Amino acid sequence: MFINTANMKSLLITFLLISLSSCDDSFEIEELYGYYTPLDYKNTFDTIYLAVNGIYERKVYDKNKKLLLSTTGRWEFENSHRLRFDSFYFNLDDDLVKYPYKVKDSDMSINTYFERVGYGNIRFCVGYYLGENCYQKIIQ
């Protein structure tokens, strides 16, 4: 039986997604309320505020600190760790000075999950790949 590199990568990604989706991190909803900011962004600055009423507020700035998006949407928490955003701007840290129109693409819904990292920090990731485009809760 011959398995090419592409098939091997697909199998590995599937295995990782299954093992991580069965992670044991569980949260009380009260732990999740607050501000989240992206990790390792260079071209944008982004804040997401998860409010008590299932509404999130979001602001996205370009690298010159110019506000390009201020919006609200709905968020849902399910199964003690799953997160769903409606009307979500999928920020891939694009250069919004060069491509300001990209911020207008905010009509998608996205599903992800919360996880604990480090010393109790809470984060969620919304990238195409594992551990990509992660947002961490600001501890106040």
Secondary structure, 3 states (H helix, E strand, C coil): CCCCHHHHHHHHHHHHHHHHHCCCCCCCHHHHCEEEEECCCCCEEEEEEECCCCEEEEEEEECCCCEEEEEEEEEEEECCCEEEEEEECCCCCCCCCCCHHHHHCCCEEEEEEEEEECCCEEEEECCCCCCCCEEEECCC
